[in-house]
Amino acid sequence: MQMQAESQPHPVALLSHWAGSLRTMMAMTDKHESESSEVEHVDHSIQEKGAVNACLVFACIVFGAASFMFGYDDKLISPVAALTGFVVPASMRGRSVSSLNILNLTAGVASTVIVWGTQKLGGHLSFQIPLAVQSAIPIILILLTLTLPESPEWLVAKGNIPQARHNLRRLRGFSDSQLEAELRLMELCEKEDREIRAQVKFWHIFQRKHLRRTLVAGSFYSLNQISGVILSTTYTTVFLTELGIGNAFSLTIIASCCTLAGTIAAPFVLDRAGRRPTAFTGMTILFLIDLIAGILAFYTKRNKNATLTIAALSFIFNFFWASSFYSLSALMPSEIATPRLRHHTMSYTIACQEVTAVITTLVVPRLTSADAAGLGAKTYLVFAGCMALIIGFVYGFMPETKGRTFAEIDEMYEAKVPAWRWRSYVTSVEARTGEGVRVEEGQVLGKR
């Protein structure tokens, strides 16, 4: 049976469009505040950020709360990464899930170029055009969502079989016999799914047998935000301006392109090198960049080359962050979570991510700003310490899931295999083939 995307405009879809638009608008406004080369404009940026941060916090809370609350019903929120990881073969899972980030980062480059181009216009248009573009796209998506035909699977779940048959015929164009066969399969799957959902609750992800998987899966999105990437992405323009880099906003485009390049490289790395080698290589490089940039920050007043080197290191940082940490953050939660609790685990993961986003958004400017802690680029040393702890965490808890079926992952967690031994661990033949494996409480996984 082919899996179909839910097309009903559920509250999560609408809230996500709205909150995502608001959050991006606030980020672009924050970037625009610092694009002026006038000193007084930069001096007032801290005061202006107060209102921006308040709106940003509100948007983050709305999105995080929606992700967390609506995650109780896996029909309301089904993250694309989790779904993609579930339906593709194990050998293709890494490149399939990591490829989802490419369009996301492409949009980031496009928005950066738009802001860079419009800031030359001056006046109100310099910020009205970027905000108009950012507002228009979610509105278009909402309108398109409202006009989509209802998903046959959702109609089957609601008992509306005649309408499900009608919509399925529009989507498939099958013969009557093929259409009825798929419809019966949908009804059977819905019945089994309902029985499973009746047994599975959100808080089951915190049960002792699932707790380690939940904490590890939920940590990646949060931990990558304390790697130092916020200095070279969200606050790139502000940060480079404070360093005294000329035409700092133009360099932001280079930073965005480096991030996109790393995202494009990730699909070619994850399924070849594996998860742990990719993580250790990428995170070690990030740690070294944080350390070197933090040390160079002590010499920026006397040596212009030190300032330029920090800027160059931030670009390199973006590439390795996107090709390793960022891509693994999307992939690992979809692989580590047990299939029955995958959507609940992803909901928890997204909620943790938004909480961390709020914290870093509020704390980092106060570490770097001259009228606050005044650390500037020395903040990289704080992130270097965080990266050292993260590398230790990854060594002890991040499993190697390259090429493993979900049945194998379940088997190794049940056997309590240490994370550093997963690569060489030999699982049962049934788990490797995925045929007739009874993984937990009567659930049978088919071949994947």
C-alpha positions as CSV (number, residue, x, y, z in Angstrom):
1,M,0.0,0.0,0.0
2,Q,1.3,3.4,-0.9
3,M,1.4,5.8,2.0
4,Q,-0.4,9.1,1.5
5,A,0.2,12.5,3.1
6,E,-2.6,13.8,5.3
7,S,-4.3,16.7,3.4
8,Q,-6.7,18.0,6.0
9,P,-5.8,21.5,7.2
10,H,-5.3,20.3,10.8
11,P,-4.5,22.9,13.5
12,V,-0.9,21.9,13.6
13,A,-0.5,22.7,9.9
14,L,-2.1,26.1,10.2
15,L,-0.3,26.9,13.5
16,S,3.0,25.8,12.0
17,H,2.6,28.1,9.0
18,W,1.7,31.0,11.2
19,A,4.3,30.5,13.8
20,G,7.0,29.7,11.3
21,S,6.2,32.8,9.4
22,L,6.3,35.0,12.5
23,R,9.5,33.5,13.7
24,T,11.2,33.9,10.4
25,M,9.9,37.5,10.1
26,M,11.4,38.3,13.5
27,A,14.8,36.8,12.5
28,M,14.8,38.8,9.3
29,T,13.9,41.9,11.2
30,D,16.8,41.2,13.6
31,K,19.1,40.8,10.6
32,H,17.8,44.0,9.0
33,E,18.4,46.0,12.2
34,S,22.1,45.5,11.9
35,E,22.7,45.8,8.2
36,S,23.2,49.5,8.4
37,S,26.8,50.7,8.7
38,E,25.9,53.6,10.8
39,V,27.3,53.3,14.3
40,E,24.2,54.7,16.1
41,H,22.0,52.1,14.4
42,V,24.2,49.3,15.9
43,D,24.2,51.1,19.3
44,H,20.4,51.0,19.5
45,S,20.1,47.4,18.4
46,I,20.0,46.0,21.9
47,Q,17.0,48.2,22.8
48,E,15.2,47.1,19.6
49,K,16.0,43.5,20.2
50,G,13.9,43.6,23.4
51,A,10.7,43.8,21.3
52,V,12.0,41.4,18.7
53,N,13.0,38.8,21.3
54,A,9.6,39.0,23.0
55,C,7.8,38.3,19.7
56,L,10.3,35.5,18.9
57,V,9.8,33.9,22.3
58,F,6.1,34.0,21.7
59,A,6.4,32.4,18.3
60,C,8.7,29.7,19.6
61,I,6.4,28.9,22.5
62,V,3.4,28.6,20.2
63,F,5.2,26.3,17.8
64,G,6.7,24.2,20.6
65,A,3.4,24.0,22.4
66,A,1.6,23.0,19.3
67,S,4.2,20.3,18.5
68,F,4.0,19.0,22.0
69,M,0.3,19.0,22.5
70,F,-0.9,17.8,19.2
71,G,1.8,15.1,19.3
72,Y,-0.6,13.1,21.5
73,D,-2.4,12.1,18.3
74,D,0.0,10.8,15.6
75,K,-2.5,11.7,12.9
76,L,-2.2,15.4,13.8
77,I,1.6,15.7,13.6
78,S,3.7,13.3,11.6
79,P,7.2,15.0,11.0
80,V,8.4,14.4,7.4
81,A,11.8,13.2,8.6
82,A,10.2,10.4,10.7
83,L,7.9,9.4,7.9
84,T,10.7,9.4,5.3
85,G,13.0,7.3,7.6
86,F,10.2,4.8,8.1
87,V,9.3,4.1,4.5
88,V,12.7,4.1,2.7
89,P,15.1,1.1,2.9
90,A,17.6,1.1,5.7
91,S,20.5,1.4,3.2
92,M,19.0,4.7,1.9
93,R,17.7,6.2,5.1
94,G,20.6,8.6,5.8
95,R,20.7,10.3,2.4
96,S,16.9,10.3,2.1
97,V,16.2,12.1,5.4
98,S,19.2,14.5,5.2
99,S,18.1,15.5,1.7
100,L,15.0,17.1,3.2
101,N,17.2,19.9,4.6
102,I,18.4,21.1,1.2
103,L,15.3,23.0,0.1
104,N,15.0,24.4,3.6
105,L,18.5,25.9,3.4
106,T,18.0,27.0,-0.2
107,A,15.1,29.1,1.1
108,G,17.4,30.5,3.7
109,V,19.9,31.6,1.1
110,A,17.1,33.1,-1.0
111,S,15.7,35.1,2.0
112,T,19.2,36.4,2.8
113,V,19.8,37.6,-0.8
114,I,16.4,39.3,-0.7
115,V,17.2,41.2,2.5
116,W,20.7,42.1,1.1
117,G,19.2,43.4,-2.1
118,T,16.4,45.4,-0.5
119,Q,18.6,47.1,2.1
120,K,20.1,49.2,-0.6
121,L,16.7,50.7,-1.4
122,G,16.5,52.6,1.8
123,G,13.4,53.9,3.5
124,H,10.4,51.7,4.4
125,L,10.7,49.4,1.4
126,S,14.0,48.0,2.7
127,F,12.1,46.1,5.3
128,Q,8.6,46.0,3.9
129,I,9.6,43.9,0.9
130,P,11.3,41.1,2.9
131,L,8.4,41.0,5.3
132,A,5.9,41.0,2.5
133,V,7.6,38.0,0.9
134,Q,7.9,36.2,4.2
135,S,4.2,36.8,4.9
136,A,3.0,35.9,1.4
137,I,4.5,32.5,1.2
138,P,2.8,31.0,4.3
139,I,-0.5,32.6,3.1
140,I,-0.2,30.9,-0.3
141,L,0.6,27.6,1.5
142,I,-2.5,27.9,3.7
143,L,-4.7,28.7,0.7
144,L,-3.3,25.7,-1.2
145,T,-3.8,23.5,1.9
146,L,-7.5,24.6,2.1
147,T,-8.2,23.6,-1.5
148,L,-6.6,20.1,-1.4
149,P,-8.9,17.1,-1.6
150,E,-9.3,15.1,1.6
151,S,-7.0,12.2,2.2
152,P,-8.7,8.8,1.6
153,E,-6.9,7.4,4.6
154,W,-8.3,10.1,6.9
155,L,-11.8,9.6,5.5
156,V,-11.5,5.8,6.1
157,A,-10.5,6.6,9.7
158,K,-13.7,8.7,10.0
159,G,-15.9,6.0,8.5
160,N,-16.7,8.0,5.3
161,I,-16.1,5.1,2.9
162,P,-18.0,6.5,-0.1
163,Q,-16.1,9.8,-0.1
164,A,-12.8,7.9,0.5
165,R,-13.6,5.8,-2.6
166,H,-14.4,8.9,-4.6
167,N,-11.1,10.6,-3.7
168,L,-9.1,7.5,-4.1
169,R,-10.4,7.1,-7.7
170,R,-9.3,10.7,-8.4
171,L,-5.8,10.1,-7.0
172,R,-5.2,6.7,-8.5
173,G,-7.1,6.1,-11.7
174,F,-7.2,2.4,-10.9
175,S,-9.7,-0.2,-12.1
176,D,-12.6,-0.9,-9.7
177,S,-11.0,-4.1,-8.5
178,Q,-7.7,-2.5,-7.7
179,L,-9.4,0.4,-6.1
180,E,-11.6,-1.8,-3.8
181,A,-8.5,-3.9,-2.9
182,E,-6.6,-0.8,-1.8
183,L,-9.6,0.5,0.1
184,R,-10.0,-2.8,2.0
185,L,-6.3,-2.6,2.8
186,M,-6.8,0.9,4.2
187,E,-9.6,-0.2,6.4
188,L,-7.6,-3.1,7.7
189,C,-4.6,-0.9,8.4
190,E,-6.8,1.7,10.1
191,K,-8.3,-1.0,12.4
192,E,-4.8,-2.3,13.4
193,D,-3.6,1.3,13.8
194,R,-6.5,2.1,16.1
195,E,-5.8,-0.9,18.2
196,I,-2.1,0.1,18.6
197,R,-3.0,3.7,19.4
198,A,-5.3,2.5,22.1
199,Q,-2.4,0.8,23.8
200,V,0.2,3.5,23.3
201,K,0.2,6.8,25.3
202,F,2.5,9.8,25.0
203,W,4.1,9.2,28.5
204,H,5.2,5.7,27.4
205,I,8.3,7.3,25.9
206,F,9.4,8.0,29.5
207,Q,9.0,4.4,30.6
208,R,12.3,2.8,31.7
209,K,12.7,0.6,28.7
210,H,12.3,3.6,26.3
211,L,13.8,6.4,28.4
212,R,17.3,6.1,27.1
213,R,16.1,6.2,23.5
214,T,13.8,9.1,24.2
215,L,16.6,11.2,25.8
216,V,19.1,10.5,23.1
217,A,16.7,11.1,20.3
218,G,15.4,14.3,21.8
219,S,18.9,15.7,22.5
220,F,20.3,16.2,19.0
221,Y,18.2,19.1,17.9
222,S,18.8,20.8,21.3
223,L,22.5,20.1,21.5
224,N,23.3,21.4,18.0
225,Q,22.1,24.8,19.0
226,I,24.8,25.1,21.7
227,S,27.6,24.2,19.2
228,G,28.2,27.8,18.4
229,V,26.2,27.8,15.2
230,I,24.0,30.6,16.3
231,L,26.9,33.0,16.0
232,S,27.5,32.1,12.3
233,T,23.8,31.8,11.3
234,T,21.1,33.6,13.2
235,Y,23.3,36.4,14.5
236,T,25.9,36.4,11.7
237,T,25.3,40.0,10.6
238,V,25.2,41.3,14.2
239,F,28.3,39.3,15.2
240,L,30.4,40.3,12.1
241,T,29.4,44.0,12.6
242,E,30.6,43.9,16.2
243,L,33.9,42.4,15.0
244,G,34.3,45.4,12.8
245,I,34.1,43.5,9.5
246,G,33.3,45.8,6.6
247,N,30.2,45.0,4.6
248,A,29.3,42.4,7.1
249,F,25.8,41.7,5.7
250,S,27.3,40.7,2.3
251,L,29.4,38.1,4.1
252,T,26.2,36.7,5.6
253,I,25.3,35.5,2.1
254,I,28.6,33.6,1.9
255,A,27.8,32.1,5.4
256,S,24.4,31.0,4.1
257,C,25.9,29.4,1.0
258,C,28.4,27.5,3.1
259,T,25.6,26.1,5.2
260,L,23.7,25.1,2.0
261,A,26.9,23.4,0.6
262,G,27.3,21.4,3.8
263,T,23.6,20.3,3.6
264,I,24.2,19.1,0.0
265,A,27.3,17.2,1.0
266,A,25.5,15.4,3.9
267,P,23.5,12.8,1.9
268,F,26.8,11.6,0.3
269,V,28.4,11.2,3.7
270,L,25.9,9.7,6.1
271,D,25.3,6.4,4.4
272,R,28.9,5.9,3.3
273,A,30.9,6.8,6.4
274,G,28.2,6.0,9.0
275,R,26.6,8.0,11.8
276,R,29.2,7.9,14.5
277,P,32.2,8.6,12.2
278,T,30.3,11.5,10.7
279,A,29.5,12.8,14.1
280,F,33.0,12.5,15.6
281,T,34.7,14.0,12.5
282,G,32.3,16.9,12.2
283,M,32.0,17.6,15.9
284,T,35.8,17.5,16.5
285,I,36.2,20.1,13.7
286,L,33.5,22.2,15.2
287,F,35.2,22.0,18.6
288,L,38.6,23.0,17.1
289,I,37.0,25.9,15.3
290,D,35.3,27.1,18.4
291,L,38.6,26.9,20.4
292,I,40.7,28.6,17.7
293,A,38.2,31.4,17.1
294,G,37.8,32.0,20.8
295,I,41.6,32.3,21.3
296,L,42.0,34.6,18.3
297,A,39.3,36.8,19.8
298,F,41.9,38.0,22.4
299,Y,44.0,39.5,19.5
300,T,41.3,41.2,17.3
301,K,42.0,44.7,18.6
302,R,45.7,44.5,17.7
303,N,45.6,42.3,14.6
304,K,43.1,42.7,11.8
305,N,44.1,39.3,10.3
306,A,42.8,37.7,13.5
307,T,39.4,39.3,12.9
308,L,39.3,38.1,9.3
309,T,40.4,34.6,10.3
310,I,37.5,34.4,12.8
311,A,35.1,35.4,10.0
312,A,36.6,32.7,7.7
313,L,36.4,30.1,10.4
314,S,32.7,30.9,10.9
315,F,32.1,30.1,7.2
316,I,34.0,26.8,7.5
317,F,32.0,26.1,10.7
318,N,28.7,26.4,8.8
319,F,29.8,23.8,6.3
320,F,30.8,21.1,8.8
321,W,27.9,21.9,11.1
322,A,25.4,21.4,8.2
323,S,27.1,18.3,6.8
324,S,27.3,16.6,10.2
325,F,25.5,17.9,13.3
326,Y,22.5,19.5,11.6
327,S,21.8,16.6,9.3
328,L,22.3,14.1,12.1
329,S,19.8,16.1,14.2
330,A,17.1,15.3,11.7
331,L,18.1,11.7,11.0
332,M,18.9,10.2,14.5
333,P,15.5,10.9,16.2
334,S,13.7,9.1,13.3
335,E,16.0,6.1,13.6
336,I,16.4,5.7,17.3
337,A,12.8,5.9,18.3
338,T,10.9,2.6,18.4
339,P,8.3,2.5,15.6
340,R,5.3,2.5,17.8
341,L,6.4,5.6,19.7
342,R,8.1,7.4,16.8
343,H,5.6,10.3,16.4
344,H,5.4,10.9,20.2
345,T,9.2,10.9,20.3
346,M,9.4,13.4,17.5
347,S,6.9,15.6,19.2
348,Y,9.0,15.6,22.4
349,T,12.1,16.3,20.3
350,I,10.6,19.3,18.6
351,A,9.3,20.7,21.9
352,C,12.9,20.3,23.4
353,Q,14.3,22.1,20.3
354,E,12.0,25.1,20.7
355,V,12.8,25.4,24.4
356,T,16.5,25.4,23.6
357,A,15.9,27.9,20.8
358,V,14.2,30.3,23.3
359,I,17.1,30.0,25.7
360,T,19.9,30.5,23.2
361,T,18.1,33.4,21.5
362,L,17.9,35.2,24.8
363,V,21.3,34.3,26.3
364,V,23.7,34.6,23.3
365,P,23.2,38.3,22.6
366,R,23.8,39.0,26.2
367,L,27.1,37.1,26.1
368,T,28.4,38.9,23.0
369,S,27.0,42.4,23.2
370,A,29.4,45.1,24.4
371,D,26.9,46.6,26.8
372,A,26.2,43.2,28.4
373,A,28.8,40.5,29.2
374,G,30.9,41.9,26.3
375,L,32.6,38.6,25.4
376,G,32.2,39.1,21.7
377,A,34.0,36.4,19.7
378,K,35.3,35.0,23.0
379,T,31.9,33.4,23.3
380,Y,33.3,30.7,21.0
381,L,35.3,29.4,24.0
382,V,32.0,28.8,25.8
383,F,30.7,26.8,22.9
384,A,34.0,25.0,22.7
385,G,33.4,23.8,26.3
386,C,29.9,22.7,25.2
387,M,31.2,20.8,22.2
388,A,33.7,18.9,24.4
389,L,30.8,17.7,26.6
390,I,28.7,16.9,23.5
391,I,31.5,14.7,22.0
392,G,31.7,12.8,25.3
393,F,27.9,12.3,25.2
394,V,27.9,11.1,21.6
395,Y,30.7,8.6,22.4
396,G,28.7,7.1,25.2
397,F,25.1,7.2,23.9
398,M,24.9,7.7,20.1
399,P,24.5,4.3,18.4
400,E,25.7,3.4,14.9
401,T,22.4,2.8,13.0
402,K,23.8,2.8,9.4
403,G,22.1,0.1,7.4
404,R,20.2,-1.3,10.4
405,T,16.5,-2.2,10.2
406,F,14.2,-0.9,12.9
407,A,13.9,-4.5,14.2
408,E,17.7,-4.7,14.6
409,I,17.7,-1.3,16.4
410,D,15.0,-2.6,18.8
411,E,16.9,-5.8,19.3
412,M,20.1,-4.0,20.2
413,Y,18.4,-1.7,22.6
414,E,16.7,-4.6,24.3
415,A,20.0,-6.4,24.6
416,K,21.5,-3.2,26.1
417,V,24.4,-3.2,23.7
418,P,26.8,-0.2,24.4
419,A,26.6,2.5,21.8
420,W,30.3,2.1,20.8
421,R,29.7,-1.6,20.0
422,W,26.8,-1.3,17.7
423,R,28.8,-1.2,14.5
424,S,30.3,-4.7,15.1
425,Y,27.3,-6.3,16.8
426,V,25.7,-9.2,14.9
427,T,21.9,-9.3,15.2
428,S,19.6,-12.2,14.5
429,V,18.8,-13.2,10.9
430,E,15.1,-12.4,11.5
431,A,15.9,-8.8,12.7
432,R,18.2,-8.3,9.7
433,T,15.6,-9.4,7.1
434,G,12.7,-7.9,9.1
435,E,10.5,-10.9,8.3
436,G,8.1,-11.9,11.0
437,V,10.0,-10.2,13.9
438,R,7.9,-9.7,17.0
439,V,9.6,-6.7,18.5
440,E,7.4,-5.7,21.5
441,E,4.0,-6.4,22.9
442,G,2.8,-8.3,19.9
443,Q,3.8,-5.9,17.2
444,V,5.0,-7.6,14.0
445,L,7.3,-5.7,11.6
446,G,7.2,-6.5,8.0
447,K,10.3,-6.5,5.8
448,R,12.0,-3.1,5.4
